[in-house]
């Protein structure tokens, strides 16, 4: 024979009022019944916090950029700028030298160059970091040292040329605390971020004038 049972489920909502719909399952004795339960890659059911047992919560967070915590940099801006989205700094050094206690993000914007296309880099307006062959500082500063508590975001289409310098993220000694510094490079397959040597004329044209071109060791890479 068959029988019907009622199962009561109580949901205590934390935010919106809960909405639950009645459901039922009819089966017969000795008839195997299965349900599908979401599992992680190890086979554990609903292991939100990856501790090996079912349940838990998976927390994530990100630093949103808005006008109150972000300084913007755009090489195409004709003025020195003030760091806002409508009037960004024109150099990376301008942003790094003007951070305040509320600054959480420095956003280096890409540009499409003369053709306005982020996918092409041969004509881009480049950020220049480090020193030239005569050891004069380049337009965007002597280095990119990410300050404490700041995330530097490099957007798609940005081209940064470097020579005799590095990009430094985090504390490099016990004497200077640059904890919680971060670097995000947000290139895409179609609109890449390019980090290259100052002497590389194939990207963004000739920025260094007559030279021996790009060579291994022209810049020191990214140090985390």
Beta strands, then each sheet from edge to edge (+ up, - down):
strand 1: 70-73
strand 2: 105-108
strand 3: 127-130
strand 4: 144-145
strand 5: 151-155
strand 6: 159-163
strand 7: 167-168
strand 8: 182-186
strand 9: 194-197
strand 10: 222-223
sheet 1: 1+ 2+ 5+ 8+
sheet 2: 3+ 6+ 9+
sheet 3: 4+ 7+ 10+
end
